[in-house]
Amino acid sequence: MDRLQAMRIFAQVVESGGFAPAAKLLHMSAPSVTRAVAQLEDSIGTRLLVRTTRSMKLTSAGEGYAADCRRILAEISEAEANAAGSYTQPAGVLTVTAPVLFGRIHVLPVILDFLRLYQNMQVKTVFVDRVTNLVEEGLDVAVRIAALPDSGLIARRVGSIRQVLCASPDYLAAFGEPQTPEDLRHHRFIGREGLFGQAEWLFGRARNIRVPINASLICNTNDTAIAAAVAGVGLSRFQSYQVADDIKAGRLKIVLAEYEREPVPIHLVHGEGHMVSARVRAFMDFAARHLQRQANASTPQEASF
């Protein structure tokens, strides 16, 4: 068996999570798939997979080789599509990652419109609330909500997100609406693990105003913290897109808007360098236009979600 076919089989085993499901998708017998991977390991000279009767996992060498296989096979697919004259009509598989809630609200509609336009494309979503590694995890395009450090990624800014402090109208009626950050010492707070779970919050753009936070409730998910704020438990801080519907419906009210920090930039990024594939280029252009339009429609002065 040639090396390229063996790589395809190995990549499918990793993608499917086992030899039997990979064999079914490849229309091969399970023993044939097992032999192909074993021959590949022999030719490379290292173990790629650790197998037991009930499970299978990649070795450290296998993890790196799997990532290389995905990249090489994608480049070959792209080259074949280009040679066939389909460069302007992208095809193949594209993997897009974004934070969970932003992905569901803003990125998924873009993907659905993209698939309607490019019917030869297949998109996989990886919506997770953590920083992903595009190269190691085999991801094509990512939405980053943060100031970007220097890296080899190619980035395109599509808008920004405000960090807003809000509470329910019932809570504000009972405890009063703060007029300055100093007023917050008289209030109750909903904390959150992660971004807004610190012992103090910063306010202001020209100078830092530090406010100690002693939360009466600490939530591990955004949805829980939002529900608690709507229920009148206290003040909490969110990214603006997370509570946009609740603000619009009057369930929450933003306070101390004039003391907000600088908006957080949103970028689309990819790791293919300037020799970008047709499918990544098409999605970057398409998604950038649509996300920028959404941001400008919300708040034209800051292009914010």
Secondary structure as UniProt FT lines:
FT   HELIX           3..16
FT   HELIX           19..26
FT   HELIX           30..44
FT   STRAND          49..51
FT   STRAND          56..58
FT   HELIX           60..83
FT   TURN            84..85
FT   TURN            87..88
FT   STRAND          92..98
FT   HELIX           100..102
FT   HELIX           103..107
FT   HELIX           108..117
FT   TURN            119..120
FT   STRAND          121..127
FT   TURN            134..138
FT   STRAND          141..145
FT   STRAND          154..161
FT   STRAND          163..167
FT   HELIX           169..175
FT   HELIX           181..186
FT   STRAND          189..192
FT   TURN            195..196
FT   STRAND          200..203
FT   STRAND          209..212
FT   STRAND          217..219
FT   HELIX           222..230
FT   TURN            231..232
FT   STRAND          235..239
FT   HELIX           240..243
FT   HELIX           244..249
FT   STRAND          253..255
FT   HELIX           257..259
FT   STRAND          264..270
FT   TURN            273..274
FT   HELIX           278..298
FT   TURN            300..303
//
